[in-house]
Amino acid sequence: MVLNLGHRCSWGKIKPLPGANRLINHFREHGIPMALASNSPRSFIEQKLSNHQGWKESFSAIVSLDEVKAGKPSPDIFLEAAKQLNVEPSNCLVIEDSIPGVTAGKAAGMAVVAVPSIPKQSHLFTMADEVINSLFDLRPELWCLPPFDDWIEETLPIDSWHIGGPVIKGFGRGSKVLGIPTANLSPEGYSDRLSEYPSGVYFGWAGLSKSGIYKMVMSIGWNPYFNNSEKTIEPWLLHEFKDDFYGEELRLVVVGYIRPEANFPSLESLIAKIHDDRRVAEKALELPIYLEHKDDPYLTSSLAVK
């Protein structure tokens, strides 16, 4: 297992790809040898690792640009990682977020899973053996590795996070085209937060300032069927409302992940999948691991609980 799991941003504020901690902990617990292979100098790698408790100890090998003749897209870094792991390159799986990294992994004779760090560029990663939307979607068993065992009722629990703001008018397609009324939030002011989470379908609890708390399922992303120009937040409150509530304060506690964002061959297939997402979310939110978040103070403060 050869990994490169960091977003490309300023070194002092480096953030792991969503799901990286889960992945590293999973393979460490199962005794899978891992190497960190990076085009960065050793000093920068050490600085990155110092921000993530337990990461450095999880890797059997750490290979930097300083230790090889050429960096990615040359295969040198990955070949050195395999050497330090004492395994054949053909027995290694590379997880990469860049095209040079994918090129290097394939040149080293390794299997490569790409997790593109630049949105809407998956089509450029044609050399990879598999392209996934995020590390949430990695299926290790496809690569003869121990499967994750943390999926529950078709959902993945995640560290809960909050987002909120006034309900705004969306694209006019929720009720009119899809028959699914969404309570859209403006992405303004949340661009940094949204960049931390991969596009996909999530679920959790929604609090409306004037009425109460409801189950919700939501999409984050560009909605490929409609080809949005910007990343949006489109929650669907799983309740029948008599009136619109534009301008009302909406608070969300996001607790789980269902699936990656996807395109669909027809509007009918999109609608069917959205209703399937509703079924999954409604059932999952009755489980104790998710139900307990209904009492999150972020929702209950100044709200009439239902």
N, C-alpha and C positions, 0 to 999 in steps of 0.2 A: 504494500500500500504506500504510494507516494503522493503527498498532498501539497497543494498550494491553496490556502483557504482564506486569504485576506482580501478585502476590498482595496483597490488602489486609491489611496488618499494620503494625506499628510502623515508622516511616520508617527508623530506624537499622538495622533488621534485614530490610529488604525483600528478598524472594526472587523471582526470576523464575518464571513458570510453567514447569513441566517442558517441555523442548523449545524454549524461547525462544532460547537461544544458538544452537542448531542452525538455527532458522528465520532469525534475523538474519544469521548467517554465510552461509547459502545464498543469500539474496536480495542480500546485498552482493556476493558473488562473481559473481552473474549481472547485476549492474548495475541491479537493480530499485530505483527511488527509494522511500525509506521515510520516513514522518513518525511521530513520537511525539506523540500527542494525549492530554492528561491533564487531569482536573479539578483537579489539584494546582497550587499556586502554583509559580512558576518555581524558587524556592529549594529547594523540596522535590524537584522533578524533578532538579535538579543534584546534590542529595545522593544520590538513588537511582542516578543514572548513574555517579557516582564509584565505586560498589561493583562495577561491571561493566565490566571492561576491554574497550575497543573499541566499546562501545555508542554513546557519544556521537558518535563519528566516523562511525558507520554511518548516522545519520539525516541526510537532506537538510533536514529541518525538524523543529523541536520547538516545539509549541504548548502553552501553559499557560493556566490559568484567568485569569491576569492580563491576557491579551491579547485577551479577547473580552468581550462584554456579558453573556453568560449561559453557564453551564456545562451539561454534560449533565444532563438529556435534551434540552436545546436543541441544534440542529445546528451552532451557531456554531463550536465548536472544530474540528469536522471540515471545515467549509467553509473555515475559515482555513488548515487544513493543506493542503487541495487547492489553494488559492490560492498558498501558498508552494511547493508542488511544481510549480506551473504545469501542472496537469492538470484536466480536467473531473471534477466529483464522480462522475459516472456511470462513470468509468473507474477508480475507486478501490475497493479491497477493504478493509473494516474487520475487524479481528480484536479482539473484545471479550470481557470476562469478566463484565460486569454488565448488568442490564436497562436502567438509564439509558443506558449506552453503546450498547447495541443500538438503543434508541429513537432516540438522537441520530444514529447512522449511517444508519438508514433515513430519518429526516427530512431528512438531507442528500442523499438520493438515491443512496446508495452501497450496494453489496452488502455484506452483513455475515455473518461467520462467528462464532458464539458459542462460547466455551469457558467454561461456567459455573464460577465460582469457589466456589460453594456446592454441596456435594454433594447429589445426588438432587433437584435443582431444574431439570433440563433441560426439563421440561414447561412451565415458565414463560416460556421464551425463544421463544415462537411467532412473534415478529416477524422473527427472524433467517432468513436464506436457508438456513443450514445450522447445525446444532448438533452439535459434536463433543465427545468425551469429554476429549480433551487435544490439545495441539499435536503429539503423536506421530502423531495420526490425520489431520492436515491433508493434503489432496491438492491441491497448488497447481495442477496441470494442469486441475482442474475449473474454475479461474478464469483460464484462459489464461496461466498463469504457469509458469516452468520447474519441472519435477517434481524431487522429491528423487531422488538416485541412490544413497542409502546403504542401501537395503534389501537384505538378503542372504538368499536362500533363505527368503523369507516372514518374515524377522525384521529387527528394527531394533537394531543395536548401540547400547548406552547406556553412559555412564560407570558402571563397576561399583560396587556398593555392598554393604555387609555388614549382616546382621541375624542374630540368633541367640538361643538360649535353650532351656530344657527343653521337650521335646515334651509337649503337653497333650492331654487328650481333647477332641475337637471336638463337633460337633452330632449325632454318631451316624449321619450319613447317608452318609459317605464310602464305607465298605465295605457297609453294610447296604442303602442305597438306590441308590447309584450303582455299587457294585462297584469303587470306586476309592479305595484306602486313602490318606488324607492324613496327613501328620505335622504337625499344627497347632502353631502358636506363639501364645503369648499376646500380644495387642497392648499389654498393660500395659507402660509404660515406653518404648513405641515410637510413641506417638501423634504426636509431632512429626515423626518420620521418615516415618511413613505419610502424613502430610498433605502431604509434599513430592512424593509420587508418585501419579499418577492411578490410579484403579481400572483393572484390566485383567489380562491374562495375561502373565507374565514367565517367564524361565527362567534356568538357570545351574547351579551346582554346590552340592551339599549334603555336609557332613561330619558324620558321626555319631561321637561320642567313643569308642565301643566297637567300631566295625566298619569304617569306611572312608569313602570319598568316592564319591558317586553323581551321576549326572545328575538334574536335577529340573526340573519345570515347576510354576508356582505362580500362584494367583489372589490378587489384592489387591482388596478391595472388599466390596460388600454382597450379592453373589450374588442378583441380582434375582429369579431363579426361586424362591429360598427366602426372599427379603425379610429378610435379616439386619438386626438393629437397630443393629449397630455394624460398623465396618470391620474385616475380619479378614484374616489371612495363612494361606493354606492350601496348603502345598507338597505335591506328589506326587513322592516319590522313585521314580525309574524303575528299580526293582529288586524282585524278589520276596523278601520277608522271611518267614521261618517264624514269627517271634514278634513280639508287640508290643514297642515300646521306649519306652513312656511314661516320662517323667522323664529320659530320656537327653538329653545336651546336643547340640543341633543347630545347626550354623552354615551360613549360606547366603551365597554370593557370587552376586549377581544381575547378569547380564551383558547381557541382551537383552529385547526387548519383542516380543510376537506380535500382540496385538489388544486392543481395548477390551473392557471388561465388557459383556455383553449379556444380554437376557432371551431365553427360548426358548419356543416354543408348546407343547412337550411335554418330558417327562423323557427320552424317547428321543433327541430332537434335541440336548438338552443333553449327554447321555452321548456321542453321536457327535462333538460338537464338542470335548469334552475329550480324546477319543482322537485327534482330529486335531491338537490342540495338542501331545499327546505325540509324535506323528510328526514334527511340525515341530521340536520342541525336540531330540529325539534326533538328528535329521539335522544340525541346525545346530551342535550341540555338538561335532561332529567337525571343524568348520572351524577352522583355526589361530587366527583372531581370537577364538574362544570357548574353544577347547581349552587355550590357554595359561593361562587362569584356574584350571584345575584345580590348578595349582601355587601358588595364592595362599597365603601363609603363614597367613592367617586360617583356612584349612581344614586345612592340613597339620600345624600345631603340635599335638603330642600325639595325632595320629590315625594309625591304620594305613592307609596309602594303598593303594587297590586299583586 
